[in-house]
């Protein structure tokens, strides 16, 4: 290779170096600065080598060669810096950089002063093929020093690289191995030049190419660097604390948010590693390599609620890289949530209070409407007026149902409804439900079939009131939404130890439910298929109450329905067995239909002659309604307007039954009862005291009995219920 050809080659490489230097100019990163330094050194080094090759005399050749050898040291230094920045993402620490710079400076000075004393090497001129060529002879002590210093730096780089390759996580190995390979190639070429005693130092061209290569590589990864920087900024800015751990559980990174949360001024990696081992011991990684849990810690006496998420990270070849932990401070959310819950509870309490208040207010006039209408039915024989009166009665009944449903739903929503278990006779509960359903189905000319398992134990433990409420809701719907055909009640029973698992199924051949409506069936106030149900009385509350009651009993309602063909509602409940004796074959004796249709309208005329009743109610219309209902029964009725009058009267007269209103000005019904109970030997001591109130609800009866009343009569007064009470206490 001729020296001019080699000089040309060097000039081309210098040109490319210039080109790539400008390519990297927009980059401000540490890496960009370093690559530019490498390029600049390579350009300088190659430039002075070109001067050496083309030098007009020995002096110029000697000076340029000295500069060239000095610059090789500087080149090595910039490459070493590049390796460090590339692998560590930061400048060399001073304890490394200062000694290296001193070494290099010494070596460079040693080379630069060579032309003065020729103490390292001698540049001579030879003529090869009629062309002046320079050759270097070297054997001096200072040449060895220069040579040793350069290779100490090379050796240092190699040691650092090898140490990194051995120690670092698998994912970074590639980075170090590629650096080491490039380095080794350059060094070997340099050594080869020396070994074959080439007149031309070809390794300089590889320094130049290396500078170009690392610049292109830096350019290639520069965008990744920017992304990394941006990611870092984003992670710093996150609202959650982030911690990264390598595969040896060493904390690699944490954002400041973590330390703000735990009240540390600056990152504390030991604490981070404690967090890692402490939390992951409690919550080990599962199959999906990700875990999320909620925690609470006390920091400076304040409770902090955290959501912690830990995720294991793997590379594309499934090598474990490490994991990250993200910590979100939920304290503010929890506090807001608690505030919202208490606001919802407050508004639900207000709603419940409003509902019970309003229903109480409605009941009083309703009592008058219903009761007076009963009197019309009893005393009037004009068919036209009776028809009007029937319409009033059914509307009033609808309002009573509505108010009862309102009250139940608001109690359920307020969490005030609970399951009260007691022993009950299964057969008598069943008879109750069946007779109510039978009356309704009979009125509509629908067949009512029953299929009751004979194995059902006769006495069970459970909340019979609620079970009846559920069954009546579903059976009433079955009757309401069936125009022709039948409804069937089937009850099956499995016995496991001392528990009876009762399966209830109610099937009808009615209008059925459209598929799109099924999802909303249990929502309150929702009614469907208006075309067919519009004329049927309903509130849309029954099923909502039913599912909530079932859920209180750890059960759920299943619905199968084909639109136009009919529906099947089913549920199962577990009941403790009290008496194992089976109920046997259950048959229901259908009463005469005529008796059914009249039963509600008649009061037993004159059956209670000689009995005395006292009505205590501050509302006159209420007293009048009850007095009218008791008309013709033979009972002597007295009415008073307050608890005080009642207490006064019972010391003077004897009464068999006292109907006490709850809410009265001055002294309410409960206080009046307590005062009566405190009185010694009063005339009415043995009187039956019945609470007469508009405070209804499905558990009102139990409530008033628990307060000491003998019985309970809700307003509006249903003649049937009144008759039941009179029969029970006065016959
Ligand atoms: P209500 O019967 O008072 O309207 P429910 O909550 O009991 O309220 O029922 C909600 C709606 O579900 C009813 O309005 C009706 O459209 C539908 N539904 C309930 N039971 C049946 C049934 N057995 N057959 C057809 N539709 C029914």
Boltz pocket constraint, residues with backbone or C-beta under 6 A from the ligand:
constraints:
  - pocket:
      binder: B
      contacts: [[A, 473], [A, 474], [A, 477], [A, 478], [A, 481], [A, 508], [A, 510], [A, 511], [A, 512], [A, 513], [A, 521], [A, 523], [A, 526], [A, 527], [A, 528], [A, 529], [A, 533], [A, 537], [A, 538], [A, 539], [A, 540], [A, 541], [A, 542], [A, 543], [A, 544], [A, 567]]
      max_distance: 6.0
